[in-house]
Amino acid sequence: MRQKSLVAARAGGAMSAVVLGSLLTAAPQAAAADVTCSANVYKRTFYKNTSFSGSPVRTDCDSAVSESWSGSPVSRVPSNNFGVRWSVTRDFGSGGPFTFAVSATDGVRVYLDGARKVDLWKSTGDTARAKSVNLTVPRGKHTLRVDYVNWTGAAKVKYTYTPRTSATYDRTKPLAPVGVKTAYNTTTRRTTVSWSANKEMDLAGYSLYRRPVGSGTWTKVTTTTARAHTDPLVNPDDRTPYSYEVRARDKAGNTSPGSTDVVVRPLPVVASLTGGYDGATGRVTLKWPLNTEPHFDHYTVLSNDLVDGNYAWVPLGTTKGNTWTTGTITADGEWRHYRVLVTNDGGTTTYNPLGLNASATNELWLGIPDGIAPAYAPGLTLGSCASGIRATATDYTPAPIRDFHGFEIERREAGTDTWSVVLHKAFDPRLDPATATVCDPLPADGRRYEYRARTYDAAENYSPYSDIRALTVPAG
């Protein structure tokens, strides 16, 4: 080895490093100039010393570490006793086995995340020497750094990092592809699938798979090196949904897990339908998530109504929005049924079965509050019982059309204003007519009492009162 002379380098007027023979004592690293390089491109900094101290003379971007300088590499940097540093941070995907290969005159060191992997720090004159190191790079992002110094003579340096693609060494599966997107064409009834570039450096290609929703069997659509493919399958009815996934394959034959499944619904669906009744306006307002698929066109809102003696789905109108308010609906305590259909830009509409489907996401069963009171007052009769007065309320409405739930009977002492409830009771549905009786215990003091009765429904709506009946309790 040719012995180098003692060299002192100054930066900003201060001694920053000393090189004695082939030994280097480094000063703190100077901050590189504010230069941003493209993805996977090295940031390169030039120093007019071999200690990488002080401010860089120049900072730029370099696509590869491969140089051969016979004199000064750049302006204001000397021909001898200078340093160059390359650094890059990149995503290695799943990682795996790599070879770091370097050749250089004089001093070169290679670092992975700050850990030195190659160390050739000796003066060589104009003759370069080389070294290769096999190592495993973990998955994800990592920083590579190459430090090169030229003490005298020609300045030559080259560094590469390449994956080892033999199946003997590489058993690391690629990462599953991400960014999978689909586009459905309602004219051709075909689906185009695209995805983001995989981070693997040893990528060989991708495989696209398809299966009908609900099936567990995947069908390979294609193998490609591109990042998009149009499935030749023509959707049979524009309503059948399919799941797609993409898998990556590296040069060693390892295959990634499938990407997150993406479901393609040629006809968008209403994922949920909710609604409520406004007692003040007497209207129902329906709501559902707004579909944003590019092939969505409009919605049709329907109500299940009685038509010519049979229930049928009657269209209320169409909208591109995700709410609908009905006309006025009588608060009759009945159930209302609503359905929302989707039509795509190819003119296909959601299948609309005749019957009700309680599990359908685009269907709502809504109970309307009962605001209608029983129409007629019951009859009321009075008689004596062992401990007071017997009051009997009776209604002769036929059982199939009764719209009340029970009877209420009230009593007050004649000449007073305060009524008291002496009976609030559901009737026995097996009896016809409907009736309810109470024996009202009263003191035998000769006072006169008045009674009235009414019916009520399940929502506590009350009918008109019956005529007032009166009876005197005999004195004991």
ABEGO torsion letter per residue (X at the ends): XBBBBBBBBBBGGBBABBBBEABBBBBBBBBBBBBBBBBGBBBBBBBABAAGBEBBABBBBBABBBBBBABBABBGBBABGBBBBBBBBBBAEAEEBBBBBBBBBEBBBBBBGGBBABBBBBBAEABBBBBBBBBBBBBEBBBBBBBBBBABEBBBBBBBBBBBABAAABABBBBBBBGBBBBBBAAAGBBBBBBBBBABAABAEBBBBBBBBGBABBBBABBBABABBBBABBBAAGABBBBBBBBBBBAAGBBBBBBBBBBBBABBBBABBBBBBBAAAGBBBBBBBBBABAABABBBBBBBBBBGGBBBBBBAEBBABABBBBBBBBBAGBBBBBBBBBBBAAGBBBBBBABBBAABAABBBBBBBBABBBABBBBBBBBBBAAEBBBBBBBABBAAABABABBBBBBBBBGBABBBBABBBBBBAABOBBBBBBBBBBBBAGBBBBBBBBBBBAAGBBBBBBBBBBBBBBBX
